[in-house]
Amino acid sequence: MLFILLFGLAFLFLALTVSYVYIRVTNDVPPVQVPFLFVLNTVILLASSWTMMRAKRAYLKDNTEGYQQNLRITMLLSVFFTVMQGIAWWWLFQNNVLLGSSTTTSFLYVISFVHLAHVLAGLPFLYKFSKSAKKNMVDPVTVLVYFSDPEKRLGLRLLTIYWHFLDALWVYLVLFFAINQLI
């Protein structure tokens, strides 16, 4: 199911970016300038992907503290990304890059909002894993049961894939808009 979701998301964003190029070329509309904060948000998301990878490694090594800590850091970075995305949109508004000011700016808002919606959709799952780890990792026996549970292992694997996909997607989108500025 996850791969079907990711396949659908990939095509959704591919369709949006192709539509952006088509409308930009056929209507001779100038490209939208990517705010610097979008680049900073890329660094934040890459850091969250790194901490998610560290959480998975800690899980595989039965490292309770490292697992819990990296899940919490991933959640905090994701919330920070959300806040910074809001600040980036505020910056756009302050610089008169408004939602309806041109077709290309509308695409920038829609694409970045749809991506943010998928980041927000992943946060409850991160929270669930973090809460479950804190609740169930209290003594050596429960830790052993937690780390040997194949359902938790699969869930963490799927969540990690989802998180890396969202990060790669954001990198693609920022590069796409940056390259369009040059053309």
C-alpha positions, 0 to 999 in steps of 0.5 A: 500500500505504501508503494502505491501511495508513493507512486501516486504522490510521485505522479501527482507532483510530476503532473504539477511540475509538468503543468507549471512548465506547460503554462509558463511556456505557453503563456510566456509567464516569468518563473517564480523566484524560490525563496531562500527559506525553501533552501533552508527548509531543504537542509531541515528536511535532510537533517530529519531524514538523517535522524530517521536513518539514525533511529532505524539504525538504533532500532536494529542495534537494540539501542533504546536511548538512541532510537527514542532520541532520534525519533524525537529529534525527527519529530522536532525537525519536522515541526520546525520545517512546518514553522519555517514553511509558514515563515517562507510563505509569510516572506512571500506575502511580504514581498508581494509574491501573492497567491493570485499574482501570477500562475507560477506563484500559484503553482509554488504555493499549491505545490509547497502546500501539498508537500507540507500536507504530506509531512503533516500526515506523517507526524502522527505516525512519528508520534505514535512510534515515539510514544510507543517506544517510551511506553514499552521500553521500561525494563530489559524484558519489554525492550527485548519484546519491543525490538523483536516485534516484526510488526514494529520493525516493518512499521519503522521500515515503512515510515522511514521509506515514507520520510525519505521519499518526502525529503527526496521529493522536496529536494526535487521541487526546490531544484525544479523551481531553481532550474526554472529560474535560470531558463 
